[in-house]
Amino acid sequence: MPTDAAQKGLWKLMLKLPALRGQLQLLSARNTSLLSLCDAFHDASSTLDSLRKDPTVENAIIREYETLCSEIESEVIEICLQGHTELR
């Protein structure tokens, strides 16, 4: 059972990666690594949203969180690609 943060992260990833929505739904039910990444994505993307709204935050910090979110997305895509080949 996913945590609230993992579920919210999954929803955000499904919006961000529409081509993988079905795959994300299937894999999230049985892949704990994916759920952990969803949780991490929720935390990182929520923090990024907050940082972008704060005019006193340095751009370097925002770029760090953008990079972190992008890296998490890449890992999620890799899991989906691996899961796709396993389903065949």
JOUR-V723013 format. One record per run of one state. SS is the DSSP state (hx for helix, st for strand, lp for the rest). FROM is the first residue (numbers start at 1). TO is the last residue. If there is no record, write none. Layout:
BEGIN
ss=SS from=FROM to=TO
ss=SS from=FROM to=TO
END
This chain:
BEGIN
ss=lp from=1 to=3
ss=hx from=4 to=16
ss=lp from=17 to=17
ss=hx from=18 to=28
ss=lp from=29 to=31
ss=hx from=32 to=53
ss=lp from=54 to=58
ss=hx from=59 to=87
ss=lp from=88 to=88
END
